[in-house]
């Protein structure tokens, strides 16, 4: 049985409140498996054993089984009869396409949030961005930063007023969450740029400008996309 990494253990499990009809324990298990994959507990092509996960988390196998099905639907893992679950290993072209789709979804969520979210709801998103900025300022671990960014994006989806847009963003975001492993280690300049882009989105939301909010959201995704693809290309060249 694999032991969870210190970085993974450092992040508390919290539920994904916008996760449709998924039960809270399943939500938490999905999030934990996401962080484990990001932290390298499970690598591309590696098998995730249902029994081992259940034993490590101290839960029954049923929520683990359902969590694996969620991750399969989101395209993060592959489930095969008699072989269990394996982490996917996407091609560079598939990674590029994923981030393009996420940019569209995140842009739509930001536009809808301008239209539908209350000032109080937008303030909660701004608070989440402040938390991300504080983590970056004190040199937080990559898994903590990615988790904070994911929570902020999911929170914006929850208040955007469009359940469909939020669902698409959340599902694409789960796969992108895992691809952030290519950012390790992320340069300080890149982190600062990321914080600045998130602050620009907050400003656009507060201005109640749909086009500016959509543009700012898509730039957040593009910033990550460009760097991830650079790392993927470098990794492929090194093989």
Order of alpha helices (4+ residues) and beta strands (2+ residues): alpha-alpha-beta-alpha-alpha-beta-beta-alpha-alpha-alpha-alpha-alpha-alpha
